[in-house]
């Protein structure tokens, strides 16, 4: 079963199959939350920096593939129409290495063993290229400050009906901020505790750790 999968530039998007639930899922926040998008296991690919998702049933005969232009909220369907075989086992869906293209290659074979390589071009489905109003600044953490930095990523709004410009490089903005208690963790043999209303670390009774220092003059 294809594992969890993301693509460079497709900010926040993760696709995954669940072995136990026999379903495919999508995340728009880099795996913090997932929602079910289809029953069954699928092979998938991401294009146009996340604007296009192409999926098909994985290693089982099917007569179609599906696609989404809004991060899995809705799907369209394209049927295979070959003269001899209209049902294929899809082995893989591929795209060029930058994941910025609107074109995909679907590789599969028929029940008779004939291999097929299908070229799919979404370039004519939308009439315009995205403008500034189609993007948003997004942070992967609900906390504004994480480990001393507030990071925001520029990404296309899921409902924006447009394609990203070719060779688009999305902005990443980082600003320094003050760390808080939650940015730290207790060392070995210490445990978190509240002392006089303040969160701190206290020694764990009976806990002994190896001392990497060779002499009393050294420290770590």
HELIX and SHEET records of a PDB file:
HELIX    1   1 UNK A   48  UNK A   50  5                                   3    
HELIX    2   2 UNK A  132  UNK A  134  5                                   3    
HELIX    3   3 UNK A  181  UNK A  183  5                                   3    
SHEET    1   A 3 UNK A  14  UNK A  18  0                                        
SHEET    2   A 3 UNK A  23  UNK A  27 -1                                        
SHEET    3   A 3 UNK A  35  UNK A  39 -1                                        
SHEET    1   B 4 UNK A  42  UNK A  47  0                                        
SHEET    2   B 4 UNK A  52  UNK A  57 -1                                        
SHEET    3   B 4 UNK A  64  UNK A  68 -1                                        
SHEET    4   B 4 UNK A  76  UNK A  79 -1                                        
SHEET    1   C 4 UNK A  61  UNK A  62  0                                        
SHEET    2   C 4 UNK A  88  UNK A  94 -1                                        
SHEET    3   C 4 UNK A 103  UNK A 110 -1                                        
SHEET    4   C 4 UNK A 115  UNK A 121 -1                                        
SHEET    1   D 3 UNK A 135  UNK A 138  0                                        
SHEET    2   D 3 UNK A 149  UNK A 156 -1                                        
SHEET    3   D 3 UNK A 172  UNK A 176 -1                                        
SHEET    1   E 2 UNK A 190  UNK A 195  0                                        
SHEET    2   E 2 UNK A 198  UNK A 203 -1                                        
END                                                                             
